Amino acid sequence: MFRDRGRDAYFGEPVSQAEHALQAAHLGEVAGASDSLIVAALLHDVGHLLHNLGEDAAERGIDDRHERSGGSWLSKNFGPEVAEPVRLHVDAKRYLCAVEPSYLETLSPASKRSLELQGGPMDPEEIARFRANPHHRDAVQLRRWDDEAKIPGLEVPGLDHHLGRIASTLKTDA
């Protein structure tokens, strides 16, 4: 998928899908995150690569629910340490908008557009449900890397750098 669709534009941002994914993984690596969370950062937007709705889906009023399709797809070969932060990374954006009002102002215009389609900031009941998930902290950290991983031309290690890490986080029965 990276080879076939990695050069696709990243939904209104100045980087490609692959650049965004590799930057997010690099941020995780620099932060000293676990291999599972780095792989989640690398693959957090795989759901965008699983559909053919086009780069302008949000502009056309479509929430592609990439976090759900990506998390589900990943859960077939990875444990919850990888799949759950991916599944929750959009909820983490909604959560941060609710609990850190200044966070909303840090979002890119494309991310603000998609937030509207994704339900806007969480209400108190949604916040409580989100916090009850054992992977919510990892999802919040992943979200922050997701927001930062949009720098055109940033030099970071390529996909080959992460292959061993990916292999080490695969389910043993996969």
Secondary structure, 3 states (H helix, E strand, C coil): CHHHHCCCECCCCCCEHHHHHHHHHHHHHHCCCCHHHHHHHHHCCHHHHHCCCCCCCHHHCCCCCHHHHHHHHHHCCECHHHHHHHHHHHHHHHHHHHHCCCHHHHCCHHHHHHHHHCCCCCCHHHHHHHHHCCCHHHHHHHHHHHHHCCCCCCCCCCHHHHHHHHHHHECCCC
